[in-house]
Amino acid sequence: MNQCQPHLSMMGTRECAVVHEQAMRILSEVGVRVESRRALSVFATKAAADPSSLTVDGSCVRFSADIVSWALRVAKRKVSFYKRPVLAADSPGTEQPELAFTLGTGCGTYFGVGVTNLYYQDPETDVLSKFNRENMATSVKLSHCLPGYDIVSTIGVLQDMPPSVADLYCTLEMIANTSKPLIVLISEDGLTTPCLELIDHLIPTNRTHPSVALYVNPITPLVINSETGDKVCEAVAHGIPLIYSAYGMLGATAPITPAGALSLHIAELLAGLVLCELLQEGAPVIFGFISVSFDMRNMMGLTSVQSTLLDVACSNMMHFYDLPHARCSGSGDGTNADVLTAGIYWMQHLSACLSQDGLLPFVGSVFDSKAFSPVATVMAQDIIRQIRGFCEGFSLQEKDFVLQDIKQVGSGGNYFTTDSTVTLHRKATCYSNIPNPILSDWAEAPKIPTTKSFLVQQTLKYIAAAKPPTDHDVIIEKGEHFIRSHTS
């Protein structure tokens, strides 16, 4: 027992087994509506070969316990992500991928910036504008230079370009402006294959050492819609990692009771798991769900204590199944880097690290994930750094009891000059990077400084200093040529 670390768990093996049993009742008695012809064909082929495994009745697919057990048995336990190899100016093509992180039980918690925001919030004025290509480049470069983030998700939806090419240019700007791993969300029907081909063109190592994953959402309750089913089939065929995440609003698209919502979402994820494993055993898939409470007053989803408890429960279930997990949340409901946003970040991110979630890929949004806030992203990084320090715990090795110092100081003394204080004082405490105000300075200041003003200045400095990888121009040129040749 050398290291004491805090943990958070609300369900043990027995409770997880009860939830699994309820999810299986949903899958066997209610089933899932499959609107994708490609996905339905996969299920129908299996049902024809083994009628006891699945029942296909029109578009409704019901699952046996045996086929779900098989899918859980053959599922991939860990999924690794690699940094994009930056092209060397003198000998492009010789670069070797570098491991960024691995997702799976016991592998740690990682954070990313995102996702699919419609607006960009100016860091100085808080004014909102429609998200455009320049905003994407700025946001990705900012994410690239912030060490607290491990991955970058599709930060916004480009609204200054035609929908027929917006996803392609969005993907290009992400690849060109960071070497961190990426999660791509594709909005337009028919652009999945072109986007995957663009990724292969720009990152030839992606199939063997993946730097990019594709994110998909089935429709809650219990629908594998056409777009999602087709994307799953294309991603698995392409060999790209997949994040399969349900999304439910308590009392609206999901039951209002946490137990009901949990069993429903687990059923949806298990149905997705079976589809992926039927396409290819051991396909690299990461599972999770987004749960929000539904505010009947404003007719919108909001992060709440109950939805965060469900996030923790989902983490417990993924550990129970030993599946890679992504808690696909992390955005704020506030208007900027305000009290509401900070509170949600602390609740979401602390509970994620304590329950050992694998990935929180969608940090930095405000207005219920509709606007990207660079200032909130910088604030969240500071919160994440402190939470990571908290979750490290402390050591109980013999040397850490510093008995010699205690003997030296004795009764009534102080520890200012002891060997342990002199050696460790700079790293013994994980402080916020946001400076604490001193009362005398505060009282004498002609204008009262605020935490927000410090964050704004810090964000502007980050943006001004942020540089893309050295092969940015080469990637942009190659990508734009590819897009022109495939859309002309």
PyMOL commands that set and color helices and strands:
alter all, ss='L'
color gray80, all
select helices_A, chain A and resi 13-30+37-49+65-74+133-145+163-177+192-202+226-238+258-279+305-321+339-354+374-391+398-401+403-409+419-424+439-444+451-465+472-487
alter helices_A, ss='H'
color red, helices_A
select strands_A, chain A and resi 3-4+32-34+54-57+60-63+79-83+98-103+110-113+119-121+128-130+151-153+182-184+212-216+223-224+242-250+285-295+300-302+359-363+365-366+371-372+394-395
alter strands_A, ss='S'
color yellow, strands_A
deselect
rebuild
show_as cartoon
